[in-house]
């Protein structure tokens, strides 16, 4: 279904008149890193990073396209290539139309349709859903990039109001989506992570070889990978929220997400996880060229038959981060603290999904131009996950990574 949707969208975007505006940007990220970390989850372990070893590599390549088809209609597409085996060499992360009708009253409307990230991140605000602050994402936004995508439509309505003698924007939004039923699999069986890899639409994300997947074990029907963007029960999910903005100085958002998956559904080795959560985000511009960002998320995810007051797999999860960034013109210095937790609430044997951890990230970036930037980053991630013992590794681990990232792009 996803592949057919993309094939339908691309030709339509090409029908735009040559007088319309188009922007195509391609780029590459080159990374030199030294790290002391456990085996990455992409390599079959339960580490928090997207890579295991130290060294130099072309970490990713990307393509971002925006075409204005008319005064009110545009089309956006983003694609990524990664140096791993989780999917095709190059694949799509987002592809959607956006319609902004000309207002006839005080209300403003925006409608999106296609495949896009849910309206959650206060951190990932650059094109291609990248972060202008650091080379890795917070735990919350890492998970959003891994397992959440809106394959459907969203309506956003806003208007200007006057509050406490100042003009503000008040908005509400709601989206309906399909094909995101396995979301929650990684949180339960791997836990939170901190990196910048975005799942492409056809990626198969590997799972560690855990006892719960063995023949005769509770979840033997699970494939040895997760495909987050699949439908298992033909029921639509929803995401709805509100926001308040005082120009560029302050933005506050709150939303509720529910994929409405049937916990006992399964399709082609992918279980349906009934995942729901609440989210609050804040972004403020402070004196001294400082930016403050904070997000909080808490929810539950359930899968499998219901017995003894719990589903076969039943977790509660929560995370928050606080980010402070100082701008120095062409350079910026950012510090971010993350706290994350997963609580296993079921009584299924061989399936301990408890986790507790925190992370400190410090990032320094310098932009030589709009096309070339260099970033240095230090990550210190501490986590306690008992399931690591079955892989003969310590439950408590401290992963450290020092990296230097050169991002170069050009526009066509």
Backbone torsions as a table, in degrees:
resi	resn	phi	psi	omega
1	UNK	NA	-46.1	-179.6
2	UNK	-59.8	-46.0	-178.2
3	UNK	-62.4	-38.8	178.7
4	UNK	-66.5	-36.8	178.6
5	UNK	-62.8	-45.7	-179.9
6	UNK	-63.4	-43.0	179.6
7	UNK	-63.0	-30.6	178.0
8	UNK	-75.8	-35.6	-176.3
9	UNK	-73.1	-42.8	-173.2
10	UNK	-60.5	-48.4	179.5
11	UNK	-61.6	-35.2	-179.5
12	UNK	-63.8	-37.9	179.6
13	UNK	-65.9	-28.3	-177.9
14	UNK	-75.1	-10.4	-178.2
15	UNK	-81.3	-3.9	-178.6
16	UNK	-61.2	142.8	177.8
17	UNK	-62.8	146.0	-176.4
18	UNK	-63.0	-16.5	179.9
19	UNK	-80.2	-12.4	-178.8
20	UNK	-76.6	163.2	-177.6
21	UNK	-84.3	139.1	177.8
22	UNK	-137.4	143.9	177.1
23	UNK	-138.6	120.9	178.4
24	UNK	-125.1	124.9	-179.3
25	UNK	-127.4	132.0	175.7
26	UNK	-125.3	149.8	-176.8
27	UNK	-161.6	177.9	-178.8
28	UNK	-143.9	150.1	174.8
29	UNK	-118.7	119.4	177.9
30	UNK	-105.4	129.6	-172.2
31	UNK	-127.6	132.8	167.8
32	UNK	-114.5	124.6	-173.2
33	UNK	-138.3	148.5	169.3
34	UNK	-127.7	126.1	-176.6
35	UNK	-143.5	150.1	174.2
36	UNK	-116.7	94.3	-170.2
37	UNK	-145.8	158.5	175.9
38	UNK	-77.0	177.3	-176.9
39	UNK	-62.5	128.1	-177.8
40	UNK	-60.8	150.6	175.2
41	UNK	-63.9	-27.1	176.6
42	UNK	-72.2	-16.5	177.7
43	UNK	-105.0	14.4	176.5
44	UNK	94.7	7.0	179.1
45	UNK	-100.8	-162.9	178.6
46	UNK	-124.0	31.1	175.7
47	UNK	-77.5	165.6	-175.5
48	UNK	-94.4	-11.4	-177.3
49	UNK	-97.9	163.1	-179.1
50	UNK	-90.5	2.5	177.0
51	UNK	-142.8	158.8	-176.6
52	UNK	-106.5	-48.3	-171.7
53	UNK	-93.4	172.8	174.1
54	UNK	-96.0	162.6	177.4
55	UNK	137.9	-164.4	-177.2
56	UNK	-116.5	137.2	178.3
57	UNK	-157.2	157.3	167.6
58	UNK	-82.5	99.5	-170.2
59	UNK	-70.7	-41.0	-177.7
60	UNK	-159.3	161.0	169.1
61	UNK	-130.1	152.1	-175.5
62	UNK	-143.3	159.5	177.2
63	UNK	-139.7	127.5	176.1
64	UNK	-124.7	132.3	179.6
65	UNK	-133.1	136.1	171.4
66	UNK	-134.0	124.4	178.8
67	UNK	-122.1	126.8	178.1
68	UNK	-91.7	110.3	-174.5
69	UNK	-84.2	-24.0	175.9
70	UNK	-160.3	-173.9	178.8
71	UNK	-64.8	-21.6	-174.5
72	UNK	-121.7	-7.7	-174.0
73	UNK	-124.2	132.3	177.5
74	UNK	-136.6	165.3	-179.9
75	UNK	-132.5	132.5	-179.8
76	UNK	-123.1	143.5	177.4
77	UNK	-144.0	138.7	175.5
78	UNK	-135.2	139.0	179.5
79	UNK	-140.1	152.0	-177.4
80	UNK	-134.4	150.3	170.2
81	UNK	-123.8	136.1	-177.9
82	UNK	-127.3	154.6	179.6
83	UNK	-91.1	59.6	176.0
84	UNK	-149.3	-179.8	-173.3
85	UNK	-109.2	22.5	-176.0
86	UNK	-82.4	-5.8	-179.7
87	UNK	-175.4	-165.8	177.1
88	UNK	-60.8	157.3	-180.0
89	UNK	-58.6	-39.0	-177.6
90	UNK	-137.5	127.3	-177.0
91	UNK	-152.4	165.8	-172.6
92	UNK	-84.8	139.5	171.0
93	UNK	-105.0	-34.3	177.5
94	UNK	-143.9	147.5	172.6
95	UNK	-160.3	109.2	-174.4
96	UNK	-153.8	156.9	171.2
97	UNK	-94.9	147.8	174.7
98	UNK	-132.2	126.4	-178.6
99	UNK	-115.2	123.7	176.9
100	UNK	-121.8	90.9	-177.8
101	UNK	-64.3	152.1	177.6
102	UNK	-67.9	125.9	-174.9
103	UNK	-66.2	142.7	174.0
104	UNK	-112.0	-1.5	177.6
105	UNK	-152.5	-159.6	-176.3
106	UNK	-76.5	-6.5	-178.5
107	UNK	-92.3	145.1	175.8
108	UNK	-117.8	138.8	-177.5
109	UNK	-125.0	144.6	173.5
110	UNK	-137.9	130.1	-179.1
111	UNK	-123.6	129.4	175.9
112	UNK	-119.0	144.9	176.7
113	UNK	-145.7	133.8	-178.9
114	UNK	137.9	-131.6	179.6
115	UNK	-125.4	119.9	-176.8
116	UNK	-155.6	163.0	177.4
117	UNK	-71.0	140.2	176.2
118	UNK	-63.4	153.2	-176.7
119	UNK	-75.4	87.2	-176.4
120	UNK	-135.5	-41.1	-168.8
121	UNK	-77.3	131.5	169.1
122	UNK	-97.3	-7.4	-173.5
123	UNK	-99.8	-41.1	-174.1
124	UNK	-94.6	85.0	-171.8
125	UNK	-113.2	-2.7	178.6
126	UNK	-85.8	167.7	176.9
127	UNK	-58.6	148.0	-177.1
128	UNK	73.6	15.1	179.6
129	UNK	57.3	42.0	175.8
130	UNK	-100.5	163.8	-178.3
131	UNK	-97.9	133.9	174.7
132	UNK	-82.0	-1.5	-172.2
133	UNK	-104.2	-36.5	-173.3
134	UNK	-151.1	164.1	-179.5
135	UNK	-84.1	-16.9	172.4
136	UNK	-115.8	159.5	179.6
137	UNK	-98.5	162.3	170.7
138	UNK	-61.7	165.2	178.9
139	UNK	-59.7	-41.7	179.6
140	UNK	-61.0	-50.3	-176.3
141	UNK	-75.6	-25.3	171.1
142	UNK	-61.2	-46.2	-179.3
143	UNK	-66.8	-39.4	175.9
144	UNK	-57.7	-44.7	179.5
145	UNK	-66.7	-26.7	-179.0
146	UNK	-82.2	-49.6	-166.0
147	UNK	-120.0	-6.3	-176.3
148	UNK	-115.2	134.0	172.9
149	UNK	-156.7	140.4	175.0
150	UNK	-91.1	112.0	173.0
151	UNK	-106.3	83.4	-173.9
152	UNK	175.9	-132.4	-174.8
153	UNK	-140.0	152.2	179.4
154	UNK	-138.5	139.0	175.4
155	UNK	-119.1	130.9	-179.6
156	UNK	-126.5	126.4	-179.7
157	UNK	-125.7	133.9	-179.2
158	UNK	-142.6	163.5	174.1
159	UNK	-155.0	157.1	177.2
160	UNK	-87.0	138.1	177.0
161	UNK	-135.3	168.9	177.3
162	UNK	-111.4	121.6	-179.7
163	UNK	-127.8	126.4	178.3
164	UNK	51.7	39.6	176.7
165	UNK	78.5	8.3	-180.0
166	UNK	-127.0	150.3	176.1
167	UNK	-80.6	137.4	179.0
168	UNK	-137.5	162.4	174.9
169	UNK	-110.8	127.2	175.5
170	UNK	-112.4	131.3	-177.4
171	UNK	-139.0	154.4	172.8
172	UNK	-132.4	150.7	177.6
173	UNK	-145.0	157.5	176.0
174	UNK	-151.1	139.2	177.5
175	UNK	-131.6	152.4	175.2
176	UNK	-125.6	134.4	-173.9
177	UNK	-146.2	165.5	175.9
178	UNK	-130.9	176.0	170.4
179	UNK	59.3	43.6	172.7
180	UNK	-138.2	31.1	-175.1
181	UNK	-70.8	-33.8	179.6
182	UNK	-74.7	-2.2	-179.6
183	UNK	-59.1	125.5	-173.7
184	UNK	121.9	-20.7	-179.5
185	UNK	-59.1	-47.8	-177.9
186	UNK	-68.0	-40.4	179.7
187	UNK	-59.4	-39.5	-178.5
188	UNK	-76.0	-50.9	-168.1
189	UNK	-94.7	-12.3	174.5
190	UNK	-124.4	-34.2	-176.8
191	UNK	93.8	-171.9	179.5
192	UNK	-70.4	160.0	176.5
193	UNK	-144.8	169.0	179.5
194	UNK	-140.4	103.4	180.0
195	UNK	-162.7	-168.8	-176.8
196	UNK	-124.1	15.4	-179.0
197	UNK	-80.6	124.3	176.3
198	UNK	-97.1	134.3	178.4
199	UNK	-71.6	127.6	173.9
200	UNK	-81.1	168.5	-168.3
201	UNK	-66.0	-24.9	-178.0
202	UNK	-116.3	18.4	-179.3
203	UNK	-68.7	149.4	171.5
204	UNK	-118.5	105.6	-175.1
205	UNK	-86.1	122.9	-173.2
206	UNK	-69.6	149.0	174.3
207	UNK	-111.3	146.8	174.8
208	UNK	-64.4	153.6	179.7
209	UNK	-80.0	91.8	-177.3
210	UNK	-100.8	153.2	-178.5
211	UNK	-58.5	-29.1	-177.2
212	UNK	-67.5	-13.5	179.9
213	UNK	-98.8	-5.3	-175.6
214	UNK	-69.1	161.3	177.0
215	UNK	-57.1	129.9	-179.2
216	UNK	85.1	-6.3	179.7
217	UNK	-85.2	168.5	-173.7
218	UNK	-57.0	-34.0	-174.4
219	UNK	-121.2	44.4	-178.2
220	UNK	-66.4	-20.1	-179.3
221	UNK	-78.1	-11.2	179.7
222	UNK	-71.8	131.9	173.4
223	UNK	-64.9	165.1	-179.3
224	UNK	-82.3	22.3	178.2
225	UNK	-151.8	167.5	176.3
226	UNK	-119.6	129.7	170.1
227	UNK	-110.0	96.8	-170.3
228	UNK	-64.3	-25.0	-171.8
229	UNK	-103.8	67.3	-179.7
230	UNK	-134.2	155.0	178.3
231	UNK	-106.6	131.5	-179.1
232	UNK	-117.5	-13.0	-173.0
233	UNK	-143.3	2.6	178.2
234	UNK	62.2	26.7	175.5
235	UNK	-111.6	136.8	-178.1
236	UNK	-82.3	144.8	173.8
237	UNK	-99.6	173.9	179.5
238	UNK	-145.6	157.7	176.8
239	UNK	-144.1	126.1	-176.8
240	UNK	-140.9	149.5	-176.9
241	UNK	-166.3	178.1	179.7
242	UNK	-133.9	159.6	177.7
243	UNK	-148.7	156.7	176.5
244	UNK	-137.2	126.7	-178.0
245	UNK	-131.7	134.5	170.9
246	UNK	-108.7	81.4	-178.3
247	UNK	56.8	-138.1	178.0
248	UNK	-90.7	1.9	-173.9
249	UNK	-83.3	-37.3	-174.6
250	UNK	-152.6	135.0	174.5
251	UNK	-138.8	132.6	176.8
252	UNK	-129.4	132.8	-179.8
253	UNK	-134.0	147.2	175.3
254	UNK	-141.5	139.4	-177.6
255	UNK	-152.5	165.5	176.1
256	UNK	-130.0	134.2	-178.3
257	UNK	-120.4	139.2	176.0
258	UNK	-151.2	114.1	179.9
259	UNK	-81.1	-7.3	175.1
260	UNK	53.4	33.6	178.5
261	UNK	-74.4	145.2	174.9
262	UNK	-78.6	117.9	-173.4
263	UNK	-61.8	-22.4	-178.4
264	UNK	-98.4	9.5	-179.8
265	UNK	-86.7	151.3	175.9
266	UNK	-152.7	141.4	-178.4
267	UNK	-146.1	118.8	176.4
268	UNK	51.8	47.1	176.4
269	UNK	78.1	10.7	179.5
270	UNK	-119.5	118.0	177.3
271	UNK	-78.1	150.6	170.0
272	UNK	-86.5	127.6	178.1
273	UNK	-110.7	120.5	176.8
274	UNK	-76.1	95.7	-173.7
275	UNK	-111.1	127.4	177.4
276	UNK	-142.8	146.5	179.0
277	UNK	-156.7	162.2	171.7
278	UNK	-110.8	149.3	-175.0
279	UNK	-142.2	139.1	173.4
280	UNK	-132.0	133.9	179.1
281	UNK	-132.0	148.0	179.7
282	UNK	-139.1	138.5	173.9
283	UNK	-138.3	127.2	-177.1
284	UNK	-136.0	141.2	172.9
285	UNK	-96.6	119.5	-174.2
286	UNK	-105.6	163.6	175.0
287	UNK	-59.7	156.8	179.1
288	UNK	79.5	23.4	177.9
289	UNK	60.9	36.7	179.1
290	UNK	-102.5	144.6	173.0
291	UNK	-121.8	130.5	178.1
292	UNK	-113.7	128.6	176.7
293	UNK	-131.4	136.9	175.4
294	UNK	-145.0	140.3	175.2
295	UNK	-135.3	147.1	177.3
296	UNK	-134.2	139.3	179.4
297	UNK	-141.7	137.4	176.0
298	UNK	-147.6	135.8	-178.6
299	UNK	-166.8	-168.1	179.9
300	UNK	-137.5	159.0	175.3
301	UNK	-146.6	132.2	-173.8
302	UNK	-132.1	143.5	-179.0
303	UNK	-150.5	146.0	174.5
304	UNK	91.5	176.5	-177.7
305	UNK	-61.1	152.6	179.6
306	UNK	-97.1	123.6	178.2
307	UNK	-158.4	149.2	179.1
308	UNK	55.0	37.5	176.6
309	UNK	73.6	4.2	179.7
310	UNK	-138.8	154.0	168.0
311	UNK	-74.6	165.8	-177.3
312	UNK	-57.7	-37.8	171.9
313	UNK	-124.8	124.4	-173.2
314	UNK	-148.1	113.7	-178.2
315	UNK	-127.2	153.0	165.3
316	UNK	-115.2	140.0	-176.5
317	UNK	-136.8	151.9	174.9
318	UNK	-156.7	154.4	178.4
319	UNK	-160.3	153.0	171.1
320	UNK	-147.8	158.4	172.2
321	UNK	-143.7	155.9	173.9
322	UNK	-127.6	125.7	-177.9
323	UNK	-122.1	133.8	176.2
324	UNK	-128.9	125.3	-176.7
325	UNK	-128.6	138.5	178.0
326	UNK	-116.0	126.9	-179.8
327	UNK	-94.6	135.1	178.3
328	UNK	-122.7	40.0	-176.3
329	UNK	84.2	-105.6	179.4
330	UNK	-81.9	-8.2	-178.3
331	UNK	-120.3	159.2	175.5
332	UNK	-147.3	149.0	177.5
333	UNK	-124.7	126.4	-173.9
334	UNK	-129.3	138.2	172.0
335	UNK	-126.1	137.8	-178.1
336	UNK	-138.2	132.6	174.6
337	UNK	-113.0	129.3	177.8
338	UNK	-116.8	143.6	170.9
339	UNK	-130.7	135.2	-176.7
340	UNK	-146.4	154.1	-177.1
341	UNK	-156.3	145.8	169.3
342	UNK	-130.0	129.8	178.0
343	UNK	-113.5	120.8	178.7
344	UNK	-81.3	121.3	-174.8
345	UNK	-108.5	-5.4	-178.3
346	UNK	-92.2	178.5	179.9
347	UNK	-119.2	21.0	-178.9
348	UNK	-70.1	127.0	179.1
349	UNK	-69.1	158.0	176.5
350	UNK	66.2	16.2	-174.1
351	UNK	-142.1	67.2	178.3
352	UNK	-87.9	110.3	-176.6
353	UNK	-109.2	18.6	178.0
354	UNK	-67.9	147.1	178.2
355	UNK	-160.3	145.5	175.2
356	UNK	-147.4	135.8	-178.1
357	UNK	-168.2	173.7	177.7
358	UNK	-152.7	166.2	-177.0
359	UNK	-151.3	145.7	172.2
360	UNK	-123.2	127.1	-179.7
361	UNK	-125.5	133.2	175.4
362	UNK	-125.2	128.6	-174.9
363	UNK	-132.9	134.6	175.5
364	UNK	-121.3	127.2	-178.5
365	UNK	-127.4	146.6	175.5
366	UNK	-136.8	128.4	179.5
367	UNK	-100.7	112.3	175.8
368	UNK	-71.7	-31.8	178.5
369	UNK	-163.5	-175.0	176.2
370	UNK	-69.6	-16.9	-176.0
371	UNK	-99.7	-24.5	-172.3
372	UNK	-130.6	129.9	176.2
373	UNK	-141.6	155.8	179.4
374	UNK	-128.4	132.5	-178.9
375	UNK	-130.5	138.6	172.8
376	UNK	-115.9	138.1	-174.7
377	UNK	-143.7	142.0	175.6
378	UNK	-121.5	127.2	176.5
379	UNK	-120.2	136.1	175.2
380	UNK	-131.6	105.4	-173.4
381	UNK	-114.1	124.0	177.5
382	UNK	-116.3	129.5	-178.9
383	UNK	-149.4	151.0	178.0
384	UNK	-124.0	111.3	180.0
385	UNK	-132.8	104.0	-176.0
386	UNK	-56.8	-29.3	-178.4
387	UNK	-61.6	-18.1	177.8
388	UNK	-63.3	-24.5	-179.1
389	UNK	-61.1	-31.9	-179.5
390	UNK	-71.6	-17.9	174.8
391	UNK	-95.1	11.8	178.2
392	UNK	62.3	37.0	174.6
393	UNK	-127.4	155.4	-178.2
394	UNK	-63.5	143.1	177.2
395	UNK	-64.4	-40.6	179.5
396	UNK	-93.3	126.9	-178.2
397	UNK	-138.1	149.0	176.3
398	UNK	-123.1	109.3	-177.7
399	UNK	-104.9	130.1	-179.8
400	UNK	-125.0	141.8	-179.9
401	UNK	-144.6	129.4	173.5
402	UNK	-116.6	123.7	-174.6
403	UNK	-136.0	154.6	175.0
404	UNK	-128.0	120.3	-173.5
405	UNK	-121.2	123.4	174.8
406	UNK	-103.3	119.9	177.6
407	UNK	-111.5	122.2	179.8
408	UNK	-127.6	136.6	-179.8
409	UNK	-146.4	162.6	173.1
410	UNK	-146.9	154.5	-176.6
411	UNK	-104.0	146.1	179.5
412	UNK	-113.1	NA	NA
